[in-house]
């Protein structure tokens, strides 16, 4: 059938083979230039980072329509594809007819063809996906979402839908968004003068979840291999480039896995994702790589990155990850030049320190020059559910560290021994009454099991090279910001 809509990606991929085919393309105008005799319109429909050049001749297209076309307008263009007369593309589309589906007032449309700051684009998050950068970012976010499901499906994992509303705090952070139907102005009070949550919708105090891990553990102790993938929420009043109040977490949980099994799966998982992006989204990655290189030119020499985006991605897929204990890492960091010369913002002097991003990146980028997995962390800086080692000082925890970003995955072998788990919960003042269901899994057919978590946004930051987490999620939720 003739004149069916073609996506611009399909047109450009077919290239010279598409010459002579009659098509309809639809999309938004990136730029328009030309003269009275001919107009060149760069059209993009979001299917690719590249634009299709539409050649509009006043002899073919009504001059009033050409006059009304401006950056941001939405068009439907009919024509027969021709070999391109210019450089950079194999084909172009001489327009036989153009329909304006939606005009964009050039006096008001904020995305004019010039460089815009990311800060400005966050203020117009409803329009920023139309830019080349954010189109590439959100296509790659989709790519990671698809590849995550594909990886686990191929390995026989089952996707478990964990609840968004919870009565427990998996992390012990206490910074959660409350969910309630009680009257905010006149909440019901109990005899002690406190809010009476027994009168609330769920009959108890509930919040938005910070993690699906605990529920994933329940699933793994029946289905063996499961993963959760959904939004999580932190009411942390933090306005940094690495924090969101709403973000997406991927949390696999595996019965019969020890810490070594867990580390191996984590490596294979992230290598699969990075390879998927390199194999299937080369145009977007090349565009983002070039954007980063252009930005690096404007930085001071000491602030420039040692590796390009593509080099960092290749580093992940080309290397087995270095595995070292936390104790070994502390020794390396304590004796490192940046620590001795007091270049680190947080100096390392004692065992037990919680490592910062600068330390993690030093290990990856300077010392080992490849991804690193740290394991066996001090128990006092880790969560209650992590399996205690025989030394009674460390737990079977592991973190995967990447170049340019530091920690990208955190996980552990879980504590399957009931007495040890109860002991640790008591030490951390976690009430058993609220976690009775979690403890019962250790009473009824307990098994060794492990798991890890990876934030989708942290992953997309690494894949795209974006420096602010607000720029890898379509509609960021941060303190004082829920506009879109």
C-alpha positions as CSV (number, residue, x, y, z in Angstrom):
1,X,0.0,0.0,0.0
2,X,1.3,3.4,-1.0
3,X,1.6,6.5,1.3
4,X,1.6,4.7,4.6
5,X,3.4,6.6,7.4
6,X,7.0,5.8,7.7
7,X,8.9,6.5,10.9
8,X,12.0,8.7,10.2
9,X,14.3,6.0,11.7
10,X,13.0,3.5,9.1
11,X,13.6,6.0,6.2
12,X,17.1,6.8,7.3
13,X,18.0,3.1,8.0
14,X,16.9,2.1,4.5
15,X,18.8,5.0,3.0
16,X,19.5,4.7,-0.7
17,X,17.3,1.6,-0.9
18,X,14.3,3.8,-0.1
19,X,14.8,6.2,-3.0
20,X,11.8,6.3,-5.2
21,X,9.3,5.2,-2.6
22,X,6.3,7.3,-1.9
23,X,5.9,7.9,1.9
24,X,4.2,10.0,4.5
25,X,6.3,11.2,7.4
26,X,5.0,13.0,10.5
27,X,7.0,14.8,13.1
28,X,8.1,18.1,14.6
29,X,10.2,20.8,13.0
30,X,13.6,21.2,14.5
31,X,14.8,23.9,12.1
32,X,13.6,25.6,8.9
33,X,15.9,27.5,6.6
34,X,15.9,28.6,3.0
35,X,14.8,31.3,0.6
36,X,11.9,32.2,-1.6
37,X,12.8,29.4,-4.0
38,X,13.3,26.5,-1.6
39,X,12.9,25.6,2.1
40,X,14.8,23.0,4.0
41,X,13.0,21.6,7.0
42,X,14.7,19.3,9.5
43,X,11.9,17.0,10.8
44,X,12.1,14.7,13.7
45,X,9.5,12.2,15.1
46,X,11.4,10.9,18.1
47,X,12.2,7.5,16.6
48,X,15.9,8.5,16.1
49,X,18.3,11.2,17.1
50,X,18.8,12.0,13.4
51,X,16.5,14.4,11.4
52,X,15.0,13.9,8.0
53,X,15.6,16.7,5.6
54,X,12.3,17.8,3.9
55,X,12.8,19.9,0.8
56,X,9.8,22.2,0.2
57,X,9.5,24.1,-3.1
58,X,6.9,26.9,-3.3
59,X,5.9,25.5,-6.7
60,X,4.8,22.3,-5.0
61,X,3.6,23.5,-1.6
62,X,1.3,26.4,-0.9
63,X,3.3,29.5,0.1
64,X,0.9,30.3,3.0
65,X,1.6,26.9,4.5
66,X,5.4,27.4,4.2
67,X,5.1,30.8,5.8
68,X,3.2,29.3,8.8
69,X,5.8,26.5,9.4
70,X,8.3,27.3,12.2
71,X,10.4,25.5,14.8
72,X,8.2,23.3,16.9
73,X,5.3,22.9,14.4
74,X,4.0,19.4,13.8
75,X,3.7,18.4,10.2
76,X,2.6,15.6,8.0
77,X,4.7,15.5,4.8
78,X,3.9,13.4,1.6
79,X,6.4,12.9,-1.1
80,X,8.7,10.5,-2.9
81,X,12.1,9.9,-1.3
82,X,15.1,11.1,-3.4
83,X,18.9,10.7,-3.1
84,X,20.1,13.6,-1.0
85,X,22.0,16.5,-2.6
86,X,23.7,17.4,0.6
87,X,26.1,15.7,3.1
88,X,25.2,13.8,6.2
89,X,22.2,11.8,4.9
90,X,21.6,9.4,2.0
91,X,18.0,10.4,1.3
92,X,15.8,13.5,1.6
93,X,12.1,14.0,1.0
94,X,11.0,16.5,-1.6
95,X,7.5,17.5,-0.4
96,X,4.6,17.0,-2.6
97,X,2.2,18.2,0.1
98,X,2.5,19.4,3.7
99,X,-0.3,19.4,6.3
100,X,0.3,21.4,9.4
101,X,-1.1,19.3,12.3
102,X,-0.1,21.8,14.9
103,X,1.4,25.3,14.7
104,X,4.0,26.7,17.1
105,X,4.0,30.5,17.6
106,X,7.7,31.4,17.1
107,X,7.3,34.3,19.5
108,X,6.3,32.0,22.3
109,X,7.8,28.6,21.6
110,X,10.7,28.2,24.1
111,X,12.7,25.6,22.2
112,X,14.3,27.7,19.6
113,X,17.3,26.3,17.6
114,X,20.0,27.4,20.1
115,X,21.8,25.9,23.1
116,X,19.6,25.7,26.2
117,X,20.9,24.9,29.7
118,X,19.6,21.8,31.4
119,X,18.4,24.0,34.3
120,X,16.1,25.8,31.8
121,X,14.9,22.6,30.2
122,X,13.9,21.2,33.6
123,X,11.5,24.2,33.9
124,X,9.8,23.1,30.6
125,X,9.9,19.3,31.2
126,X,6.7,19.0,29.1
127,X,8.7,20.0,26.0
128,X,12.3,18.9,26.7
129,X,11.8,15.4,25.2
130,X,11.7,17.2,21.8
131,X,15.4,18.2,22.1
132,X,18.0,15.9,20.6
133,X,19.7,15.3,24.0
134,X,16.6,14.3,25.9
135,X,15.2,12.3,23.0
136,X,18.4,10.2,23.1
137,X,18.2,9.9,27.0
138,X,14.6,8.7,27.1
139,X,15.1,6.2,24.2
140,X,18.1,4.8,26.2
141,X,16.0,4.7,29.3
142,X,13.4,2.6,27.4
143,X,16.3,0.4,26.1
144,X,17.5,-0.3,29.6
145,X,13.9,-1.1,30.8
146,X,13.4,-3.6,28.0
147,X,16.9,-5.1,28.4
148,X,16.4,-5.6,32.1
149,X,13.2,-7.6,31.5
150,X,14.9,-9.5,28.7
151,X,17.9,-10.5,30.8
152,X,15.9,-11.9,33.6
153,X,13.3,-13.6,31.4
154,X,16.1,-15.4,29.6
155,X,17.4,-16.7,32.9
156,X,14.1,-18.0,34.2
157,X,13.4,-15.2,36.7
158,X,9.8,-14.2,37.5
159,X,8.8,-10.5,37.7
160,X,7.2,-10.0,41.1
161,X,5.0,-6.9,41.6
162,X,5.8,-5.6,45.1
163,X,3.4,-3.1,46.8
164,X,3.9,0.6,46.6
165,X,2.1,1.1,49.9
166,X,3.8,-0.5,52.9
167,X,3.8,-0.7,56.7
168,X,7.5,-1.4,57.0
169,X,10.7,0.5,56.3
170,X,13.1,-1.8,54.4
171,X,16.1,0.5,54.8
172,X,15.5,1.6,58.4
173,X,15.9,5.2,57.1
174,X,12.7,6.5,58.5
175,X,12.4,9.1,55.6
176,X,9.1,8.0,54.0
177,X,6.1,9.6,52.5
178,X,3.0,8.9,54.7
179,X,-0.1,7.5,53.1
180,X,-3.3,8.4,54.9
181,X,-7.0,9.3,54.5
182,X,-7.3,10.9,57.9
183,X,-8.3,14.6,58.0
184,X,-5.1,16.6,57.9
185,X,-6.7,19.5,59.9
186,X,-8.5,17.4,62.5
187,X,-6.9,13.9,62.7
188,X,-8.4,11.4,65.1
189,X,-6.3,11.1,68.3
190,X,-5.9,8.2,70.7
191,X,-5.9,8.3,74.5
192,X,-2.2,9.2,74.5
193,X,-3.0,12.3,72.3
194,X,-1.2,10.7,69.3
195,X,-2.7,10.2,65.8
196,X,-4.9,7.1,65.9
197,X,-3.9,5.2,62.8
198,X,-6.3,2.4,63.7
199,X,-9.0,4.6,62.3
200,X,-7.0,5.1,59.1
201,X,-7.8,3.4,55.8
202,X,-5.4,0.5,56.4
203,X,-5.9,0.4,60.2
204,X,-2.2,1.2,60.7
205,X,0.4,3.8,59.8
206,X,1.5,3.3,56.1
207,X,3.9,4.9,53.7
208,X,5.1,4.8,50.2
209,X,7.7,2.1,49.8
210,X,11.5,2.7,49.8
211,X,12.2,-0.8,48.4
212,X,10.6,-3.9,47.0
213,X,13.4,-6.1,48.5
214,X,11.7,-7.6,51.5
215,X,8.7,-8.7,49.3
216,X,11.2,-10.0,46.7
217,X,12.8,-12.2,49.4
218,X,9.4,-13.7,50.2
219,X,8.9,-14.5,46.4
220,X,12.4,-16.0,46.1
221,X,11.7,-18.4,49.0
222,X,9.0,-20.0,46.8
223,X,9.8,-19.3,43.2
224,X,13.6,-19.4,43.5
225,X,14.5,-16.5,41.2
226,X,12.4,-13.3,41.1
227,X,12.9,-9.6,40.5
228,X,10.9,-6.5,41.3
229,X,10.9,-3.4,39.1
230,X,9.0,-0.4,40.1
231,X,8.9,3.1,41.6
232,X,10.2,3.7,45.1
233,X,10.1,6.8,47.2
234,X,12.4,8.6,49.7
235,X,11.2,11.7,51.6
236,X,14.8,12.9,51.9
237,X,15.1,16.7,51.8
238,X,18.1,16.6,49.5
239,X,18.7,18.8,46.6
240,X,21.7,17.2,45.1
241,X,22.5,15.9,41.6
242,X,22.2,12.3,42.8
243,X,18.9,12.3,44.7
244,X,15.2,12.0,43.7
245,X,12.1,11.6,45.8
246,X,10.6,9.2,43.3
247,X,12.8,6.8,41.3
248,X,12.7,3.3,39.9
249,X,14.5,0.3,41.4
250,X,15.3,-3.1,40.0
251,X,15.8,-5.7,42.8
252,X,16.5,-9.4,41.9
253,X,16.4,-11.9,44.7
254,X,17.7,-15.5,44.3
255,X,17.3,-18.5,46.6
256,X,20.3,-20.8,47.0
257,X,22.7,-18.0,45.9
258,X,25.7,-17.1,48.1
259,X,27.7,-13.9,47.9
260,X,29.9,-15.1,45.1
261,X,26.9,-16.1,43.0
262,X,25.4,-12.7,43.7
263,X,28.5,-10.9,42.6
264,X,28.8,-12.9,39.4
265,X,25.1,-12.3,38.5
266,X,25.5,-8.6,39.1
267,X,28.5,-8.4,36.8
268,X,26.8,-10.4,34.0
269,X,23.6,-8.3,34.4
270,X,25.2,-4.8,34.0
271,X,27.5,-6.1,31.2
272,X,24.5,-7.4,29.4
273,X,22.7,-4.0,29.7
274,X,25.7,-2.0,28.5
275,X,26.3,-4.3,25.6
276,X,22.6,-4.1,24.7
277,X,22.9,-0.3,24.5
278,X,26.1,-0.4,22.4
279,X,24.6,-2.9,20.0
280,X,21.2,-1.4,19.5
281,X,21.4,2.4,20.2
282,X,24.7,3.4,18.5
283,X,23.3,6.6,17.0
284,X,22.1,7.9,20.4
285,X,25.3,6.9,22.1
286,X,27.5,8.5,19.5
287,X,25.5,11.7,19.7
288,X,25.8,11.8,23.5
289,X,29.5,10.9,23.3
290,X,30.1,13.9,21.0
291,X,28.0,16.2,23.2
292,X,30.2,15.2,26.2
293,X,33.4,15.7,24.3
294,X,32.2,19.2,23.2
295,X,31.4,20.0,26.9
296,X,34.8,18.8,28.0
297,X,36.6,21.3,25.8
298,X,35.1,24.1,27.9
299,X,36.3,22.7,31.2
300,X,39.6,23.3,32.9
301,X,42.2,20.7,32.2
302,X,42.1,19.3,35.8
303,X,38.3,18.9,35.6
304,X,38.2,17.0,32.3
305,X,37.3,13.3,32.3
306,X,40.0,10.8,31.5
307,X,37.6,8.8,29.4
308,X,34.8,9.5,26.9
309,X,31.4,8.1,27.4
310,X,31.9,5.3,24.8
311,X,35.3,4.5,26.4
312,X,33.6,4.1,29.8
313,X,30.9,1.8,28.4
314,X,33.5,-0.3,26.6
315,X,35.5,-0.6,29.8
316,X,32.6,-2.3,31.4
317,X,31.9,-4.9,28.7
318,X,35.6,-5.6,28.0
319,X,36.7,-6.4,31.6
320,X,36.1,-8.9,34.4
321,X,35.3,-6.8,37.4
322,X,38.0,-6.7,40.1
323,X,36.8,-8.2,43.4
324,X,38.3,-7.0,46.6
325,X,37.3,-6.9,50.3
326,X,36.3,-3.6,52.0
327,X,39.4,-4.1,54.2
328,X,41.7,-4.3,51.2
329,X,40.0,-1.2,49.7
330,X,40.6,0.7,52.9
331,X,44.3,-0.2,52.8
332,X,44.6,1.0,49.2
333,X,42.8,4.2,49.9
334,X,44.7,5.0,53.1
335,X,48.0,4.6,51.3
336,X,46.9,6.4,48.1
337,X,48.4,9.7,47.0
338,X,45.1,11.7,47.2
339,X,44.7,10.6,50.8
340,X,48.3,11.2,51.8
341,X,48.3,14.6,50.1
342,X,44.8,15.4,51.5
343,X,43.2,15.7,48.1
344,X,40.2,13.7,49.1
345,X,37.4,15.7,50.6
346,X,36.8,12.8,53.0
347,X,40.1,11.5,54.3
348,X,40.5,7.8,55.0
349,X,42.2,7.0,58.3
350,X,40.3,4.3,60.1
351,X,38.6,1.0,59.3
352,X,34.8,1.3,59.3
353,X,34.5,4.5,57.3
354,X,31.6,4.7,54.9
355,X,33.2,5.1,51.4
356,X,32.2,8.1,49.4
357,X,31.9,8.5,45.6
358,X,35.4,10.0,45.4
359,X,36.9,6.9,47.0
360,X,34.9,4.5,44.8
361,X,35.9,6.4,41.6
362,X,39.6,6.4,42.6
363,X,39.5,2.6,42.9
364,X,37.9,2.2,39.6
365,X,39.4,5.0,37.5
366,X,42.9,5.4,38.9
367,X,43.9,2.2,40.8
368,X,42.4,-0.8,39.0
369,X,41.2,1.0,35.8
370,X,38.2,-1.3,35.5
371,X,34.9,-1.9,37.4
372,X,35.3,-3.1,40.9
373,X,33.2,-5.1,43.3
374,X,33.8,-4.5,47.0
375,X,32.5,-7.0,49.5
376,X,32.5,-7.9,53.2
377,X,31.6,-4.5,54.7
378,X,31.6,-3.5,58.4
379,X,28.2,-4.5,59.7
380,X,27.7,-1.2,61.5
381,X,27.4,0.7,58.2
382,X,25.0,-1.9,56.5
383,X,21.4,-2.9,56.9
384,X,20.0,-5.4,59.4
385,X,19.1,-8.1,56.8
386,X,22.7,-8.7,55.6
387,X,24.3,-12.0,56.5
388,X,26.8,-11.7,59.3
389,X,30.3,-13.2,58.7
390,X,32.1,-15.4,61.1
391,X,34.4,-12.6,62.2
392,X,31.3,-10.9,63.8
393,X,32.6,-7.6,62.4
394,X,31.6,-7.7,58.7
395,X,28.6,-8.8,56.7
396,X,28.4,-10.5,53.3
397,X,27.5,-7.2,51.5
398,X,28.8,-6.2,48.0
399,X,28.8,-3.0,46.0
400,X,29.6,-2.7,42.2
401,X,31.6,0.4,41.4
402,X,31.7,2.0,37.9
403,X,33.8,4.7,36.3
404,X,32.4,8.2,36.4
405,X,29.6,7.3,38.9
406,X,30.9,5.2,41.8
407,X,28.4,2.7,43.3
408,X,25.8,1.5,40.8
409,X,24.7,-1.7,42.5
410,X,24.4,-2.6,46.2
411,X,23.5,-6.1,47.5
412,X,24.2,-8.8,49.9
413,X,23.7,-12.4,50.9
414,X,20.7,-12.2,53.2
415,X,20.7,-13.4,56.8
416,X,18.7,-16.6,56.7
417,X,19.4,-17.7,60.3
418,X,16.5,-16.7,62.6
419,X,18.6,-16.2,65.8
420,X,21.2,-14.1,64.0
421,X,18.5,-12.0,62.3
422,X,16.7,-11.4,65.6
423,X,19.9,-10.4,67.3
424,X,20.7,-7.9,64.6
425,X,17.2,-6.4,64.6
426,X,17.5,-6.0,68.4
427,X,20.8,-4.2,68.0
428,X,19.3,-1.8,65.5
429,X,16.0,-1.3,67.4
430,X,13.8,-2.8,64.6
431,X,10.7,-4.1,66.3
432,X,10.0,-7.8,65.6
433,X,6.2,-7.2,65.9
434,X,6.1,-5.2,62.7
435,X,8.3,-7.7,60.8
436,X,6.7,-11.0,61.9
437,X,6.0,-12.1,58.4
438,X,9.6,-11.6,57.4
439,X,10.9,-13.5,60.4
440,X,8.5,-16.4,59.7
441,X,10.3,-17.1,56.4
442,X,13.3,-17.9,58.6
443,X,11.2,-20.3,60.6
444,X,9.5,-22.2,57.8
445,X,11.8,-23.7,55.3
446,X,14.6,-21.1,55.4
447,X,17.3,-21.2,52.7
448,X,20.4,-19.3,51.8
449,X,19.5,-16.5,49.5
450,X,21.0,-13.3,48.0
451,X,20.0,-10.2,46.0
452,X,20.9,-6.7,44.9
453,X,19.4,-3.5,43.9
454,X,20.1,-1.1,41.1
455,X,18.5,2.3,40.6
456,X,17.3,2.7,37.0
457,X,18.2,6.4,37.0
458,X,21.7,5.7,38.3
459,X,22.1,3.2,35.5
460,X,20.8,5.6,32.8
461,X,23.1,8.3,34.1
462,X,26.0,5.9,33.4
463,X,24.7,4.8,30.0
464,X,24.1,8.4,28.8
465,X,26.8,10.3,30.6
466,X,24.3,12.8,32.1
467,X,25.6,14.4,35.2
468,X,22.3,15.2,37.0
469,X,19.8,12.5,38.0
470,X,16.9,14.9,37.2
471,X,17.9,14.7,33.6
472,X,17.4,11.0,33.2
473,X,13.8,10.7,34.4
474,X,11.0,12.4,32.4
475,X,9.3,14.2,35.3
476,X,11.7,14.5,38.3
477,X,10.3,14.7,41.8
478,X,12.5,16.6,44.1
479,X,12.0,18.9,47.2
480,X,9.6,21.7,46.2
481,X,9.1,20.3,42.7
482,X,6.1,18.3,41.5
483,X,5.1,20.6,38.7
484,X,4.5,18.2,35.8
